[in-house]
Amino acid sequence: MQNHTKVWLKFFNIKDTSECSCVYCGGQATSLHHLKPRGMGGSNKKDYIENLAALCRQHHEQAEHNPNYNAEVKCTVLDMVKEVIK
């Protein structure tokens, strides 16, 4: 399991990736998106909860290609993180 997946599951106390929901539509998440890209070769320095979003395939593609949409997803994630921290 990749490090960013472990970060997401641990923070939200989720046992398995099959329990991950898309932060945007609530459907089955198929991947974890890095809001700020890791860059070529990847970097664990980008694997922090505020930089990750569980997304379905459709919304992951939108976040990858549309900076405004990516910013909207980031706001949603930050609201979710605030709720967990409360």
N, C-alpha and C positions, 0 to 999 in steps of 0.2 A: 504494500500500500504506500502511495506517495505521501511525502511529508505534509503537503498542503491539505490532503484529504484527512489525515490524522488530526491536524489543527482544527479543521471544521467540525469533525465528529466529536472531538473532545470538548470544544467550547460549548456546543449546543447539546451535549450529553446524548448523542445519537449513537446507537450500537452498530449500525450497518449502513452502508451507502444506499441500500434499497429503501431506507426510511427518509432519505433526503428529498425535500420538496423544492421546486423552483421558487426562489425568493420573489419572483415577479408574478407568476400566475398560479402557483400552488400545485402545478402538475409534477410528475415525476422528474426530478433532476437527473440529468445524464452526465453532468460534469461540473467541476469547480472551475470557475473563471477567475483569473487574476485581473483585478481592476486596473492595476498598473502592471504592464507586462513584465515578465521575468527577463526578457531579452534572450539573445542567442545563447544556447547552452543551459539556460535556466539558472536560477539563483534562489537558494533557501532564504535569502534576506527579504524576499517578497512574500514569504509564506506566513503572514500574520493575519489575524481574523478580519481586520478592517480592510484588507486587500483581497478578500476572497468572497465569491458569491456562487452558491449552488444554483445552477440554471438548467432548464430544459434545452434541448438542441436548438429550437427556434430562437429563444431569447439569448442563448449564448452567441449565436451567429449575429444577432442584432447588436449585442454589446461589443463584439469584435470589430464591427464595421461602422458603428455610429457613436462618435464620442459623446454626443448629448444623451443618448440612451444609456451609455456606460455610466455617465455621471448620475443619471436617475437611479440606476441599479445601486450605485455606491451609497446614495442617500437612504435607500431602503435597507441596505445592509447595516449602515450606521445606526438607524433606528432600531433594528433587531438587536444589535450589540448592546445598545443602551438599555433595552428592556431586560436582557439577561443580567446585566450588571446591577440593576436596581435591586 
